[in-house]
Amino acid sequence: MLWTIAVILLILWLLGLVSSYTMGGFIHVLLVIAVIVVLLNIIRGRRVL
């Protein structure tokens, strides 16, 4: 019983690490896209919508 709980906790911990890195990568990509969009708007000039 103790081994089963330990294995389940280990699997959940590994899944948490993977999802953390995935979400961290996703947030990093979104930040890079946001910086690129801001730079393009600065280069093209400000346009009021």
CHARMM-style PDB file with segment names, atoms N, HN, CA, C and O in Angstrom:
ATOM      1  N   MET     1       0.833  -1.197   0.000  1.00  0.00      PROA
ATOM      2  CA  MET     1       0.000   0.000   0.000  1.00  0.00      PROA
ATOM      3  C   MET     1       0.878   1.262   0.000  1.00  0.00      PROA
ATOM      4  O   MET     1       0.605   2.215  -0.729  1.00  0.00      PROA
ATOM      5  N   LEU     2       1.917   1.254   0.813  1.00  0.00      PROA
ATOM      6  HN  LEU     2       2.138   0.479   1.406  1.00  0.00      PROA
ATOM      7  CA  LEU     2       2.802   2.411   0.889  1.00  0.00      PROA
ATOM      8  C   LEU     2       3.539   2.619  -0.438  1.00  0.00      PROA
ATOM      9  O   LEU     2       3.725   3.754  -0.877  1.00  0.00      PROA
ATOM     10  N   TRP     3       3.955   1.524  -1.071  1.00  0.00      PROA
ATOM     11  HN  TRP     3       3.804   0.602  -0.715  1.00  0.00      PROA
ATOM     12  CA  TRP     3       4.632   1.629  -2.356  1.00  0.00      PROA
ATOM     13  C   TRP     3       3.694   2.205  -3.413  1.00  0.00      PROA
ATOM     14  O   TRP     3       4.118   3.007  -4.245  1.00  0.00      PROA
ATOM     15  N   THR     4       2.439   1.808  -3.388  1.00  0.00      PROA
ATOM     16  HN  THR     4       2.094   1.157  -2.712  1.00  0.00      PROA
ATOM     17  CA  THR     4       1.462   2.312  -4.360  1.00  0.00      PROA
ATOM     18  C   THR     4       1.288   3.818  -4.218  1.00  0.00      PROA
ATOM     19  O   THR     4       1.275   4.548  -5.209  1.00  0.00      PROA
ATOM     20  N   ILE     5       1.154   4.274  -2.977  1.00  0.00      PROA
ATOM     21  HN  ILE     5       1.164   3.681  -2.172  1.00  0.00      PROA
ATOM     22  CA  ILE     5       1.011   5.713  -2.733  1.00  0.00      PROA
ATOM     23  C   ILE     5       2.273   6.448  -3.172  1.00  0.00      PROA
ATOM     24  O   ILE     5       2.187   7.519  -3.772  1.00  0.00      PROA
ATOM     25  N   ALA     6       3.438   5.886  -2.879  1.00  0.00      PROA
ATOM     26  HN  ALA     6       3.508   5.016  -2.391  1.00  0.00      PROA
ATOM     27  CA  ALA     6       4.695   6.523  -3.259  1.00  0.00      PROA
ATOM     28  C   ALA     6       4.817   6.624  -4.775  1.00  0.00      PROA
ATOM     29  O   ALA     6       5.249   7.653  -5.295  1.00  0.00      PROA
ATOM     30  N   VAL     7       4.440   5.566  -5.487  1.00  0.00      PROA
ATOM     31  HN  VAL     7       4.089   4.730  -5.065  1.00  0.00      PROA
ATOM     32  CA  VAL     7       4.516   5.583  -6.955  1.00  0.00      PROA
ATOM     33  C   VAL     7       3.531   6.589  -7.530  1.00  0.00      PROA
ATOM     34  O   VAL     7       3.865   7.318  -8.464  1.00  0.00      PROA
ATOM     35  N   ILE     8       2.313   6.638  -6.980  1.00  0.00      PROA
ATOM     36  HN  ILE     8       2.042   6.046  -6.221  1.00  0.00      PROA
ATOM     37  CA  ILE     8       1.315   7.604  -7.466  1.00  0.00      PROA
ATOM     38  C   ILE     8       1.804   9.033  -7.236  1.00  0.00      PROA
ATOM     39  O   ILE     8       1.681   9.880  -8.120  1.00  0.00      PROA
ATOM     40  N   LEU     9       2.358   9.302  -6.056  1.00  0.00      PROA
ATOM     41  HN  LEU     9       2.458   8.614  -5.338  1.00  0.00      PROA
ATOM     42  CA  LEU     9       2.878  10.646  -5.772  1.00  0.00      PROA
ATOM     43  C   LEU     9       4.050  11.001  -6.689  1.00  0.00      PROA
ATOM     44  O   LEU     9       4.173  12.142  -7.133  1.00  0.00      PROA
ATOM     45  N   LEU    10       4.899  10.029  -6.966  1.00  0.00      PROA
ATOM     46  HN  LEU    10       4.799   9.102  -6.605  1.00  0.00      PROA
ATOM     47  CA  LEU    10       6.029  10.273  -7.863  1.00  0.00      PROA
ATOM     48  C   LEU    10       5.543  10.591  -9.267  1.00  0.00      PROA
ATOM     49  O   LEU    10       6.064  11.502  -9.911  1.00  0.00      PROA
ATOM     50  N   ILE    11       4.557   9.853  -9.747  1.00  0.00      PROA
ATOM     51  HN  ILE    11       4.134   9.113  -9.224  1.00  0.00      PROA
ATOM     52  CA  ILE    11       4.012  10.100 -11.087  1.00  0.00      PROA
ATOM     53  C   ILE    11       3.358  11.475 -11.152  1.00  0.00      PROA
ATOM     54  O   ILE    11       3.548  12.209 -12.122  1.00  0.00      PROA
ATOM     55  N   LEU    12       2.589  11.825 -10.124  1.00  0.00      PROA
ATOM     56  HN  LEU    12       2.435  11.229  -9.336  1.00  0.00      PROA
ATOM     57  CA  LEU    12       1.953  13.149 -10.105  1.00  0.00      PROA
ATOM     58  C   LEU    12       2.995  14.265 -10.046  1.00  0.00      PROA
ATOM     59  O   LEU    12       2.819  15.314 -10.665  1.00  0.00      PROA
ATOM     60  N   TRP    13       4.094  14.036  -9.293  1.00  0.00      PROA
ATOM     61  HN  TRP    13       4.237  13.184  -8.790  1.00  0.00      PROA
ATOM     62  CA  TRP    13       5.164  15.032  -9.213  1.00  0.00      PROA
ATOM     63  C   TRP    13       5.821  15.225 -10.575  1.00  0.00      PROA
ATOM     64  O   TRP    13       6.087  16.354 -10.989  1.00  0.00      PROA
ATOM     65  N   LEU    14       6.085  14.103 -11.279  1.00  0.00      PROA
ATOM     66  HN  LEU    14       5.869  13.187 -10.942  1.00  0.00      PROA
ATOM     67  CA  LEU    14       6.689  14.200 -12.609  1.00  0.00      PROA
ATOM     68  C   LEU    14       5.751  14.902 -13.590  1.00  0.00      PROA
ATOM     69  O   LEU    14       6.197  15.710 -14.405  1.00  0.00      PROA
ATOM     70  N   LEU    15       4.465  14.599 -13.516  1.00  0.00      PROA
ATOM     71  HN  LEU    15       4.102  13.942 -12.854  1.00  0.00      PROA
ATOM     72  CA  LEU    15       3.500  15.284 -14.379  1.00  0.00      PROA
ATOM     73  C   LEU    15       3.459  16.781 -14.074  1.00  0.00      PROA
ATOM     74  O   LEU    15       3.317  17.603 -14.980  1.00  0.00      PROA
ATOM     75  N   GLY    16       3.582  17.126 -12.802  1.00  0.00      PROA
ATOM     76  HN  GLY    16       3.697  16.458 -12.066  1.00  0.00      PROA
ATOM     77  CA  GLY    16       3.621  18.539 -12.423  1.00  0.00      PROA
ATOM     78  C   GLY    16       4.843  19.235 -12.994  1.00  0.00      PROA
ATOM     79  O   GLY    16       4.751  20.380 -13.437  1.00  0.00      PROA
ATOM     80  N   LEU    17       5.994  18.557 -12.991  1.00  0.00      PROA
ATOM     81  HN  LEU    17       6.069  17.627 -12.631  1.00  0.00      PROA
ATOM     82  CA  LEU    17       7.201  19.143 -13.568  1.00  0.00      PROA
ATOM     83  C   LEU    17       7.036  19.356 -15.067  1.00  0.00      PROA
ATOM     84  O   LEU    17       7.392  20.409 -15.594  1.00  0.00      PROA
ATOM     85  N   VAL    18       6.495  18.352 -15.748  1.00  0.00      PROA
ATOM     86  HN  VAL    18       6.206  17.496 -15.319  1.00  0.00      PROA
ATOM     87  CA  VAL    18       6.320  18.456 -17.200  1.00  0.00      PROA
ATOM     88  C   VAL    18       5.345  19.567 -17.542  1.00  0.00      PROA
ATOM     89  O   VAL    18       5.609  20.366 -18.441  1.00  0.00      PROA
ATOM     90  N   SER    19       4.219  19.631 -16.837  1.00  0.00      PROA
ATOM     91  HN  SER    19       4.005  18.982 -16.107  1.00  0.00      PROA
ATOM     92  CA  SER    19       3.239  20.672 -17.140  1.00  0.00      PROA
ATOM     93  C   SER    19       3.779  22.047 -16.774  1.00  0.00      PROA
ATOM     94  O   SER    19       3.450  23.037 -17.428  1.00  0.00      PROA
ATOM     95  N   SER    20       4.607  22.116 -15.733  1.00  0.00      PROA
ATOM     96  HN  SER    20       4.875  21.312 -15.202  1.00  0.00      PROA
ATOM     97  CA  SER    20       5.203  23.388 -15.341  1.00  0.00      PROA
ATOM     98  C   SER    20       6.131  23.888 -16.438  1.00  0.00      PROA
ATOM     99  O   SER    20       6.094  25.063 -16.803  1.00  0.00      PROA
ATOM    100  N   TYR    21       6.979  22.978 -16.971  1.00  0.00      PROA
ATOM    101  HN  TYR    21       7.010  22.024 -16.674  1.00  0.00      PROA
ATOM    102  CA  TYR    21       7.878  23.386 -18.042  1.00  0.00      PROA
ATOM    103  C   TYR    21       7.093  23.736 -19.294  1.00  0.00      PROA
ATOM    104  O   TYR    21       7.447  24.684 -19.996  1.00  0.00      PROA
ATOM    105  N   THR    22       6.036  22.993 -19.588  1.00  0.00      PROA
ATOM    106  HN  THR    22       5.749  22.224 -19.018  1.00  0.00      PROA
ATOM    107  CA  THR    22       5.237  23.269 -20.777  1.00  0.00      PROA
ATOM    108  C   THR    22       4.566  24.631 -20.665  1.00  0.00      PROA
ATOM    109  O   THR    22       4.624  25.437 -21.593  1.00  0.00      PROA
ATOM    110  N   MET    23       3.931  24.884 -19.529  1.00  0.00      PROA
ATOM    111  HN  MET    23       3.884  24.229 -18.774  1.00  0.00      PROA
ATOM    112  CA  MET    23       3.276  26.179 -19.351  1.00  0.00      PROA
ATOM    113  C   MET    23       4.286  27.304 -19.308  1.00  0.00      PROA
ATOM    114  O   MET    23       4.028  28.393 -19.820  1.00  0.00      PROA
ATOM    115  N   GLY    24       5.434  27.052 -18.702  1.00  0.00      PROA
ATOM    116  HN  GLY    24       5.644  26.168 -18.286  1.00  0.00      PROA
ATOM    117  CA  GLY    24       6.478  28.072 -18.688  1.00  0.00      PROA
ATOM    118  C   GLY    24       6.952  28.389 -20.090  1.00  0.00      PROA
ATOM    119  O   GLY    24       7.171  29.553 -20.428  1.00  0.00      PROA
ATOM    120  N   GLY    25       7.109  27.364 -20.906  1.00  0.00      PROA
ATOM    121  HN  GLY    25       6.931  26.419 -20.632  1.00  0.00      PROA
ATOM    122  CA  GLY    25       7.489  27.574 -22.300  1.00  0.00      PROA
ATOM    123  C   GLY    25       6.411  28.310 -23.065  1.00  0.00      PROA
ATOM    124  O   GLY    25       6.706  29.190 -23.873  1.00  0.00      PROA
ATOM    125  N   PHE    26       5.155  27.954 -22.812  1.00  0.00      PROA
ATOM    126  HN  PHE    26       4.915  27.239 -22.155  1.00  0.00      PROA
ATOM    127  CA  PHE    26       4.031  28.605 -23.493  1.00  0.00      PROA
ATOM    128  C   PHE    26       3.967  30.078 -23.121  1.00  0.00      PROA
ATOM    129  O   PHE    26       3.771  30.932 -23.986  1.00  0.00      PROA
ATOM    130  N   ILE    27       4.132  30.380 -21.841  1.00  0.00      PROA
ATOM    131  HN  ILE    27       4.292  29.687 -21.138  1.00  0.00      PROA
ATOM    132  CA  ILE    27       4.115  31.776 -21.395  1.00  0.00      PROA
ATOM    133  C   ILE    27       5.299  32.527 -21.992  1.00  0.00      PROA
ATOM    134  O   ILE    27       5.168  33.694 -22.360  1.00  0.00      PROA
ATOM    135  N   HSD    28       6.455  31.868 -22.093  1.00  0.00      PROA
ATOM    136  HN  HSD    28       6.561  30.920 -21.794  1.00  0.00      PROA
ATOM    137  CA  HSD    28       7.628  32.504 -22.686  1.00  0.00      PROA
ATOM    138  C   HSD    28       7.360  32.843 -24.155  1.00  0.00      PROA
ATOM    139  O   HSD    28       7.713  33.930 -24.613  1.00  0.00      PROA
ATOM    140  N   VAL    29       6.747  31.930 -24.882  1.00  0.00      PROA
ATOM    141  HN  VAL    29       6.461  31.048 -24.510  1.00  0.00      PROA
ATOM    142  CA  VAL    29       6.422  32.179 -26.290  1.00  0.00      PROA
ATOM    143  C   VAL    29       5.439  33.337 -26.409  1.00  0.00      PROA
ATOM    144  O   VAL    29       5.599  34.191 -27.282  1.00  0.00      PROA
ATOM    145  N   LEU    30       4.429  33.381 -25.549  1.00  0.00      PROA
ATOM    146  HN  LEU    30       4.300  32.688 -24.840  1.00  0.00      PROA
ATOM    147  CA  LEU    30       3.466  34.487 -25.583  1.00  0.00      PROA
ATOM    148  C   LEU    30       4.148  35.823 -25.291  1.00  0.00      PROA
ATOM    149  O   LEU    30       3.814  36.833 -25.911  1.00  0.00      PROA
ATOM    150  N   LEU    31       5.092  35.841 -24.362  1.00  0.00      PROA
ATOM    151  HN  LEU    31       5.363  35.021 -23.859  1.00  0.00      PROA
ATOM    152  CA  LEU    31       5.808  37.075 -24.069  1.00  0.00      PROA
ATOM    153  C   LEU    31       6.658  37.525 -25.253  1.00  0.00      PROA
ATOM    154  O   LEU    31       6.724  38.717 -25.553  1.00  0.00      PROA
ATOM    155  N   VAL    32       7.304  36.582 -25.923  1.00  0.00      PROA
ATOM    156  HN  VAL    32       7.250  35.614 -25.680  1.00  0.00      PROA
ATOM    157  CA  VAL    32       8.107  36.932 -27.099  1.00  0.00      PROA
ATOM    158  C   VAL    32       7.213  37.488 -28.195  1.00  0.00      PROA
ATOM    159  O   VAL    32       7.566  38.480 -28.832  1.00  0.00      PROA
ATOM    160  N   ILE    33       6.060  36.868 -28.428  1.00  0.00      PROA
ATOM    161  HN  ILE    33       5.773  36.061 -27.911  1.00  0.00      PROA
ATOM    162  CA  ILE    33       5.124  37.366 -29.445  1.00  0.00      PROA
ATOM    163  C   ILE    33       4.647  38.764 -29.081  1.00  0.00      PROA
ATOM    164  O   ILE    33       4.537  39.625 -29.954  1.00  0.00      PROA
ATOM    165  N   ALA    34       4.362  39.001 -27.795  1.00  0.00      PROA
ATOM    166  HN  ALA    34       4.453  38.302 -27.086  1.00  0.00      PROA
ATOM    167  CA  ALA    34       3.908  40.331 -27.368  1.00  0.00      PROA
ATOM    168  C   ALA    34       4.991  41.377 -27.606  1.00  0.00      PROA
ATOM    169  O   ALA    34       4.683  42.481 -28.056  1.00  0.00      PROA
ATOM    170  N   VAL    35       6.238  41.060 -27.319  1.00  0.00      PROA
ATOM    171  HN  VAL    35       6.488  40.163 -26.954  1.00  0.00      PROA
ATOM    172  CA  VAL    35       7.337  42.008 -27.550  1.00  0.00      PROA
ATOM    173  C   VAL    35       7.484  42.292 -29.041  1.00  0.00      PROA
ATOM    174  O   VAL    35       7.699  43.441 -29.428  1.00  0.00      PROA
ATOM    175  N   ILE    36       7.371  41.266 -29.885  1.00  0.00      PROA
ATOM    176  HN  ILE    36       7.196  40.333 -29.571  1.00  0.00      PROA
ATOM    177  CA  ILE    36       7.479  41.459 -31.332  1.00  0.00      PROA
ATOM    178  C   ILE    36       6.363  42.361 -31.832  1.00  0.00      PROA
ATOM    179  O   ILE    36       6.602  43.245 -32.654  1.00  0.00      PROA
ATOM    180  N   VAL    37       5.140  42.145 -31.342  1.00  0.00      PROA
ATOM    181  HN  VAL    37       4.946  41.427 -30.674  1.00  0.00      PROA
ATOM    182  CA  VAL    37       4.006  42.981 -31.776  1.00  0.00      PROA
ATOM    183  C   VAL    37       4.216  44.427 -31.346  1.00  0.00      PROA
ATOM    184  O   VAL    37       3.937  45.347 -32.115  1.00  0.00      PROA
ATOM    185  N   VAL    38       4.703  44.636 -30.128  1.00  0.00      PROA
ATOM    186  HN  VAL    38       4.930  43.888 -29.504  1.00  0.00      PROA
ATOM    187  CA  VAL    38       4.950  46.003 -29.661  1.00  0.00      PROA
ATOM    188  C   VAL    38       6.032  46.663 -30.502  1.00  0.00      PROA
ATOM    189  O   VAL    38       5.900  47.830 -30.872  1.00  0.00      PROA
ATOM    190  N   LEU    39       7.107  45.931 -30.810  1.00  0.00      PROA
ATOM    191  HN  LEU    39       7.214  44.983 -30.509  1.00  0.00      PROA
ATOM    192  CA  LEU    39       8.170  46.500 -31.634  1.00  0.00      PROA
ATOM    193  C   LEU    39       7.671  46.827 -33.035  1.00  0.00      PROA
ATOM    194  O   LEU    39       8.034  47.865 -33.589  1.00  0.00      PROA
ATOM    195  N   LEU    40       6.845  45.961 -33.618  1.00  0.00      PROA
ATOM    196  HN  LEU    40       6.550  45.119 -33.168  1.00  0.00      PROA
ATOM    197  CA  LEU    40       6.298  46.253 -34.941  1.00  0.00      PROA
ATOM    198  C   LEU    40       5.421  47.498 -34.913  1.00  0.00      PROA
ATOM    199  O   LEU    40       5.454  48.305 -35.843  1.00  0.00      PROA
ATOM    200  N   ASN    41       4.635  47.657 -33.848  1.00  0.00      PROA
ATOM    201  HN  ASN    41       4.607  47.002 -33.093  1.00  0.00      PROA
ATOM    202  CA  ASN    41       3.796  48.854 -33.744  1.00  0.00      PROA
ATOM    203  C   ASN    41       4.657  50.104 -33.594  1.00  0.00      PROA
ATOM    204  O   ASN    41       4.316  51.153 -34.143  1.00  0.00      PROA
ATOM    205  N   ILE    42       5.760  50.014 -32.868  1.00  0.00      PROA
ATOM    206  HN  ILE    42       6.037  49.163 -32.422  1.00  0.00      PROA
ATOM    207  CA  ILE    42       6.640  51.182 -32.712  1.00  0.00      PROA
ATOM    208  C   ILE    42       7.320  51.510 -34.044  1.00  0.00      PROA
ATOM    209  O   ILE    42       7.440  52.678 -34.412  1.00  0.00      PROA
ATOM    210  N   ILE    43       7.769  50.465 -34.773  1.00  0.00      PROA
ATOM    211  HN  ILE    43       7.671  49.515 -34.474  1.00  0.00      PROA
ATOM    212  CA  ILE    43       8.449  50.693 -36.046  1.00  0.00      PROA
ATOM    213  C   ILE    43       7.487  51.277 -37.081  1.00  0.00      PROA
ATOM    214  O   ILE    43       7.843  52.207 -37.805  1.00  0.00      PROA
ATOM    215  N   ARG    44       6.289  50.741 -37.149  1.00  0.00      PROA
ATOM    216  HN  ARG    44       6.000  49.986 -36.560  1.00  0.00      PROA
ATOM    217  CA  ARG    44       5.304  51.206 -38.143  1.00  0.00      PROA
ATOM    218  C   ARG    44       4.709  52.553 -37.783  1.00  0.00      PROA
ATOM    219  O   ARG    44       4.187  53.245 -38.657  1.00  0.00      PROA
ATOM    220  N   GLY    45       4.771  52.934 -36.544  1.00  0.00      PROA
ATOM    221  HN  GLY    45       5.194  52.372 -35.833  1.00  0.00      PROA
ATOM    222  CA  GLY    45       4.173  54.171 -36.087  1.00  0.00      PROA
ATOM    223  C   GLY    45       2.863  53.862 -35.383  1.00  0.00      PROA
ATOM    224  O   GLY    45       2.241  52.825 -35.609  1.00  0.00      PROA
ATOM    225  N   ARG    46       2.468  54.772 -34.538  1.00  0.00      PROA
ATOM    226  HN  ARG    46       2.974  55.615 -34.354  1.00  0.00      PROA
ATOM    227  CA  ARG    46       1.257  54.540 -33.761  1.00  0.00      PROA
ATOM    228  C   ARG    46       0.033  54.817 -34.603  1.00  0.00      PROA
ATOM    229  O   ARG    46      -0.068  55.830 -35.294  1.00  0.00      PROA
ATOM    230  N   ARG    47      -0.886  53.886 -34.521  1.00  0.00      PROA
ATOM    231  HN  ARG    47      -0.804  53.063 -33.960  1.00  0.00      PROA
ATOM    232  CA  ARG    47      -2.168  54.049 -35.203  1.00  0.00      PROA
ATOM    233  C   ARG    47      -3.278  53.958 -34.173  1.00  0.00      PROA
ATOM    234  O   ARG    47      -3.300  53.029 -33.366  1.00  0.00      PROA
ATOM    235  N   VAL    48      -4.179  54.889 -34.188  1.00  0.00      PROA
ATOM    236  HN  VAL    48      -4.161  55.644 -34.843  1.00  0.00      PROA
ATOM    237  CA  VAL    48      -5.306  54.867 -33.268  1.00  0.00      PROA
ATOM    238  C   VAL    48      -6.411  54.066 -33.906  1.00  0.00      PROA
ATOM    239  O   VAL    48      -6.806  54.326 -35.043  1.00  0.00      PROA
ATOM    240  N   LEU    49      -6.917  53.072 -33.161  1.00  0.00      PROA
ATOM    241  HN  LEU    49      -6.595  52.860 -32.238  1.00  0.00      PROA
ATOM    242  CA  LEU    49      -7.958  52.220 -33.728  1.00  0.00      PROA
ATOM    243  C   LEU    49      -9.318  52.885 -33.659  1.00  0.00      PROA
ATOM    244  OT1 LEU    49     -10.312  52.304 -34.095  1.00  0.00      PROA
TER     245      LEU     49
END
